[in-house]
Amino acid sequence: MCDQDHFEEDVKKYSRREMGAIAAGVSAALMLPRPANAADVEEQDVNIPTADGQCDAFFVAPKTGAHAAVLVWPDIFGLRPAFRQMAKRLAESNYSVLVVNPFYRKQKAPTAAQGASTPIQEVFPLARSLSAETHVADAKAFIAWLDQQPQVAKDKKVGTIGYCMGGPIVMRTAASVPERVGAAGTFHGGGLATANPDSPHLLIPQMKAQFLIAIAENDDMRDPDAKETLKKAFAEAKLTAEIEVYPAGHGWCPPDTRVHDREQAEKAWERMLALFAKALA
């Protein structure tokens, strides 16, 4: 995930705009193209009960019908306008989408004062407040909530995607609710395969989902063995996994980051839609 020791170095290397060009709170809508034949959608702020309190979240779904659900885990900068717009775009492709505030135990969203331009040091304490145990507990609570919504098709599998620190949470979500999660995607996710006893990749035998793992090239440079470990684990579990290193920096997908790469973000988005079309139909 985001590395405090290398964050600013990576921003300088991969930045495609001047620092602060996108102010916190400014809508990213103009940056995200609408899908062809986009569905009309309804959006709402919701509160989801968990064992530790109430999680504030954003839910958006087509106005009519029941559709496959997608649970979105944001990056270290949390639930913010960029992720609301990403969720809305996905809902326009006929999915019922929930984006959560993973830091609800500490504070309500927004949790990063300047969005993705917030100094990384300010948000690390929030990330460190989470654990493998909170990941699993939250995943179960959020998918249970989705299954109670009339906009969610119960006969279709659930998808889940995560960015940056959301990558390991996606892995634990797929393992903790294997009968429901049919597709999962991680984008510049960190710590997916480590030497730790609770490494997410060790959970792959418990999963039943098809995977898309999009790796940032600078993350791959620092840990070139991780992708091979993941490929081997998925192959041994006989699970389909598309694992690719993208020529972009960590954080390239959300449109409000300083390293956003539109071309590579669109490629990752299209690969995600292709996975969902196959696994959530």
RACORJO-V635422 format. One record per residue. N is the residue number from 1. RES is the residue in one letter. OMEGA is omega in radians with two decimals (* if undefined). NEAR is the number of other C-alpha atoms within 10 Angstrom. D_LAST is the distance of its C-alpha to the last C-alpha in whole Angstrom. Layout:
BEGIN
N/RES/OMEGA/NEAR/D_LAST  N/RES/OMEGA/NEAR/D_LAST
END
This chain:
BEGIN
1/M/-3.14/19/31  2/C/-3.10/21/33  3/D/-3.08/14/37  4/Q/-3.08/12/40  5/D/-3.06/9/42  6/H/-2.97/10/40  7/F/-3.09/14/38  8/E/3.08/14/41  9/E/3.14/10/42  10/D/3.12/18/38  11/V/-3.13/19/38  12/K/-3.11/14/41  13/K/-2.99/11/40  14/Y/-3.06/19/36  15/S/3.10/18/37  16/R/3.09/14/36  17/R/3.11/14/38  18/E/3.12/9/41  19/M/3.07/14/41  20/G/-3.11/14/40  21/A/3.07/11/39  22/I/-3.10/19/36  23/A/3.11/13/38  24/A/3.07/19/36  25/G/3.12/15/35  26/V/-3.09/12/34  27/S/3.09/17/31  28/A/-3.01/17/29  29/A/-3.06/16/27  30/L/-3.11/9/29  31/M/-3.01/12/28  32/L/3.10/16/24  33/P/3.10/9/23  34/R/3.09/15/21  35/P/3.05/12/18  36/A/-3.13/8/18  37/N/-3.11/9/18  38/A/3.10/14/18  39/A/2.98/20/17  40/D/-3.03/14/20  41/V/3.03/18/19  42/E/-3.12/15/22  43/E/3.13/18/23  44/Q/2.98/11/25  45/D/-3.08/11/27  46/V/3.03/15/26  47/N/-3.04/15/28  48/I/3.13/16/26  49/P/3.05/14/29  50/T/3.13/15/29  51/A/-3.08/9/32  52/D/3.12/11/33  53/G/-3.12/11/33  54/Q/3.10/14/31  55/C/3.04/22/29  56/D/-3.02/21/29  57/A/3.14/21/25  58/F/-3.11/21/23  59/F/-3.13/22/20  60/V/-3.06/24/19  61/A/3.04/30/16  62/P/-3.08/23/16  63/K/-3.11/16/19  64/T/3.05/13/17  65/G/3.07/12/14  66/A/-2.99/19/12  67/H/3.06/24/9  68/A/-3.11/23/8  69/A/3.05/28/11  70/V/3.10/28/13  71/L/-3.07/25/16  72/V/3.06/26/18  73/W/-3.10/27/22  74/P/3.11/24/24  75/D/-3.03/25/27  76/I/3.12/24/30  77/F/2.92/28/31  78/G/3.13/28/29  79/L/-3.06/26/27  80/R/-3.08/26/29  81/P/-3.12/19/28  82/A/-3.13/25/27  83/F/3.02/23/24  84/R/3.14/22/24  85/Q/3.07/20/23  86/M/3.12/21/21  87/A/3.13/24/19  88/K/3.12/29/19  89/R/3.13/23/18  90/L/3.10/23/15  91/A/3.11/29/15  92/E/3.03/24/16  93/S/3.03/19/13  94/N/2.98/23/11  95/Y/3.06/28/11  96/S/-2.85/33/13  97/V/3.09/32/15  98/L/3.02/28/18  99/V/-3.05/28/21  100/V/2.95/26/24  101/N/-3.06/23/27  102/P/-3.09/29/28  103/F/-3.05/22/31  104/Y/3.12/17/32  105/R/-3.10/16/34  106/K/3.13/11/37  107/Q/3.09/13/36  108/K/3.07/16/34  109/A/0.04/19/32  110/P/-3.10/17/33  111/T/3.07/22/34  112/A/-2.98/20/36  113/A/-3.12/16/38  114/Q/-3.13/16/38  115/G/-3.11/23/34  116/A/3.06/26/33  117/S/3.11/18/37  118/T/3.05/16/38  119/P/-3.04/16/40  120/I/-3.13/18/38  121/Q/-3.10/11/41  122/E/-3.05/12/41  123/V/3.11/16/37  124/F/3.12/15/37  125/P/3.10/11/39  126/L/3.14/20/36  127/A/-3.11/16/34  128/R/3.11/9/36  129/S/3.14/12/36  130/L/-3.12/14/32  131/S/3.07/11/32  132/A/-3.12/13/30  133/E/3.12/10/31  134/T/3.10/15/30  135/H/-3.07/19/26  136/V/-3.13/19/25  137/A/-3.13/17/27  138/D/3.13/21/25  139/A/-3.14/24/22  140/K/-3.13/15/22  141/A/-3.07/15/23  142/F/3.11/20/21  143/I/3.06/21/18  144/A/3.11/14/20  145/W/3.13/15/21  146/L/-3.10/23/17  147/D/3.07/15/16  148/Q/-3.05/11/19  149/Q/-3.14/13/18  150/P/3.13/13/18  151/Q/-3.08/21/15  152/V/3.11/22/13  153/A/-3.09/19/10  154/K/-3.14/17/12  155/D/3.09/12/10  156/K/3.11/17/7  157/K/3.10/22/8  158/V/3.01/32/10  159/G/3.04/31/11  160/T/3.14/30/14  161/I/-3.13/26/17  162/G/-3.09/24/20  163/Y/3.10/28/23  164/C/-3.13/26/27  165/M/3.09/24/28  166/G/3.14/28/24  167/G/3.09/29/23  168/P/3.14/24/25  169/I/3.07/31/23  170/V/-3.14/30/20  171/M/-3.13/28/21  172/R/3.06/26/23  173/T/-3.13/27/20  174/A/-3.12/29/17  175/A/-3.06/24/20  176/S/3.10/19/22  177/V/-3.00/20/18  178/P/-3.12/16/17  179/E/-3.12/13/15  180/R/-3.05/21/13  181/V/-3.11/27/13  182/G/3.14/24/10  183/A/-3.11/27/10  184/A/3.13/29/14  185/G/3.03/30/16  186/T/-3.09/28/20  187/F/-2.98/28/22  188/H/3.09/30/26  189/G/-3.13/27/25  190/G/3.06/24/29  191/G/-3.14/21/30  192/L/3.14/22/27  193/A/-3.11/20/29  194/T/3.10/16/33  195/A/-3.10/9/36  196/N/-3.13/9/35  197/P/3.10/7/35  198/D/3.13/11/32  199/S/-3.11/16/30  200/P/-3.06/21/26  201/H/3.12/23/26  202/L/3.13/19/28  203/L/-3.06/15/25  204/I/3.11/21/22  205/P/3.13/15/23  206/Q/-3.03/14/22  207/M/3.05/21/18  208/K/-3.04/21/15  209/A/2.93/27/13  210/Q/-2.99/23/13  211/F/2.91/26/15  212/L/3.11/23/16  213/I/-3.12/25/20  214/A/-2.99/25/22  215/I/3.06/25/26  216/A/-3.06/23/29  217/E/3.12/18/31  218/N/3.03/20/34  219/D/3.14/21/32  220/D/3.12/19/32  221/M/-3.10/10/36  222/R/-3.13/9/37  223/D/-3.06/14/35  224/P/-3.11/13/34  225/D/-3.04/12/33  226/A/-3.09/18/30  227/K/3.13/19/28  228/E/3.08/12/29  229/T/3.13/15/29  230/L/3.13/20/26  231/K/-3.14/17/25  232/K/-3.12/12/27  233/A/3.12/19/26  234/F/3.14/20/22  235/A/3.14/14/23  236/E/3.11/11/25  237/A/-3.12/14/22  238/K/3.08/13/20  239/L/3.11/17/18  240/T/3.12/15/16  241/A/3.03/20/18  242/E/-3.07/15/18  243/I/-3.04/17/22  244/E/3.01/15/24  245/V/-3.14/17/27  246/Y/3.13/20/27  247/P/-3.09/13/30  248/A/-3.09/23/30  249/G/3.11/24/32  250/H/-3.12/29/30  251/G/-3.00/29/29  252/W/-3.00/27/28  253/C/-3.12/27/25  254/P/-3.01/23/26  255/P/-3.11/25/28  256/D/-3.12/26/31  257/T/-3.13/25/32  258/R/3.13/24/35  259/V/-3.12/24/33  260/H/3.10/22/30  261/D/-3.02/20/29  262/R/-3.09/17/27  263/E/-3.11/12/27  264/Q/3.08/16/25  265/A/3.12/20/23  266/E/3.09/14/22  267/K/3.14/14/21  268/A/3.13/22/19  269/W/-3.14/17/17  270/E/3.09/12/16  271/R/3.08/17/15  272/M/3.13/22/13  273/L/3.12/15/11  274/A/3.09/13/11  275/L/-3.12/22/10  276/F/3.14/25/7  277/A/-3.11/11/6  278/K/-2.96/11/6  279/A/-3.08/19/6  280/L/-3.10/22/4  281/A/*/12/0
END
